[in-house]
Amino acid sequence: MTLLPYPAYPSAGGYVLRLHRDARPAQGVLAGRLEHIASGAAVHFASASELIAWLELHAATLPPSGSDATDTP
């Protein structure tokens, strides 16, 4: 068995999701704030589509897997 030399979930891909007090996910009402831990970049979102659009855009700017030297497998 060969282990990969980089983590499956590098720290560069870490985010904090905070739901707004008025969010009601079970009813499809999603609002809050998403912050990228490493860079501090953040967005306030008022819908699931806004959240996912920003996450896709931001995650595309992250370094490729395996280039995060701060993590260990």
C-alpha positions in Angstrom: 0.0 0.0 0.0 1.3 3.4 -1.0 0.4 6.5 1.1 0.0 9.8 -0.7 2.5 12.4 0.5 -0.2 15.1 1.0 -3.4 15.3 3.0 -6.8 14.5 1.6 -8.1 17.7 3.2 -5.4 20.4 3.1 -5.8 23.3 5.5 -5.9 25.7 2.5 -9.4 24.3 1.8 -10.8 25.1 5.3 -13.8 27.3 5.6 -16.0 28.4 8.5 -19.7 28.5 7.8 -21.9 30.6 10.2 -25.6 30.5 9.7 -27.6 33.7 10.3 -30.1 33.5 13.2 -33.0 33.8 10.7 -31.8 30.9 8.5 -34.2 28.0 8.3 -32.4 25.3 6.3 -35.2 22.8 6.7 -37.5 25.2 4.9 -34.9 26.1 2.3 -34.0 29.5 3.8 -30.2 29.6 3.9 -28.3 32.8 4.9 -25.1 33.5 6.7 -21.4 34.0 6.3 -18.6 31.9 4.9 -15.0 32.6 5.7 -11.8 31.0 4.2 -9.6 30.3 7.2 -6.2 30.7 5.6 -6.9 34.0 3.7 -9.7 35.6 5.7 -11.7 36.1 2.5 -15.4 36.1 3.4 -18.8 36.5 1.9 -22.3 37.1 3.3 -24.8 35.0 1.4 -28.6 35.1 1.3 -29.2 31.8 -0.5 -27.7 28.4 -1.2 -26.9 29.3 -4.8 -25.0 32.5 -3.6 -23.0 30.3 -1.1 -22.1 27.7 -3.7 -21.3 30.2 -6.4 -18.8 32.0 -4.1 -17.3 28.8 -2.8 -16.7 27.5 -6.3 -15.2 30.8 -7.4 -12.9 31.0 -4.4 -11.9 27.4 -4.2 -10.8 27.6 -7.8 -8.1 30.1 -6.7 -6.6 27.7 -4.1 -3.3 26.0 -4.6 -3.5 22.5 -6.1 -3.6 19.6 -3.6 -0.2 18.6 -2.4 1.3 22.0 -2.4 0.2 22.8 1.1 3.4 22.2 3.1 1.8 23.0 6.5 -0.2 19.8 6.6 1.0 16.3 7.2 -0.9 13.1 6.1 
